[in-house]
């Protein structure tokens, strides 16, 4: 009975994967610029925001202090971004989600494979 259930689960997962692969293939072969380029565009927005936050803004702040002192004016610090909102988007685009691992380690019902009955 457990083997039949595991086989049914694996068959269902395989069908879902095949359907998703068909969707991915159709999207990749399509000529629609919006649907084929939304993922790279979102990734580039995330990369640009992270580069600004972690590279450009600190360099501008670091260079702005001596320039402000040399010319006797307060050089304003560049605005900061809330990059904690970008990480889930970027990690999701990269396929680095750990939701299943979290579900399996915390024992969410349906996330764990069926365990054999011990007598």
Secondary structure, 3 states (H helix, E strand, C coil): CHHHHHHHHHHHHHHHHHHHHHHHHHHHHCCCHHHHHHHHHHHHHHHHHHHHHHHHHHHHHHHHHHHHHHCCCCCCCCCCCCCHHHHHHHHHHHCCCCHHHHHHHHCCCCCCCCCCCCC
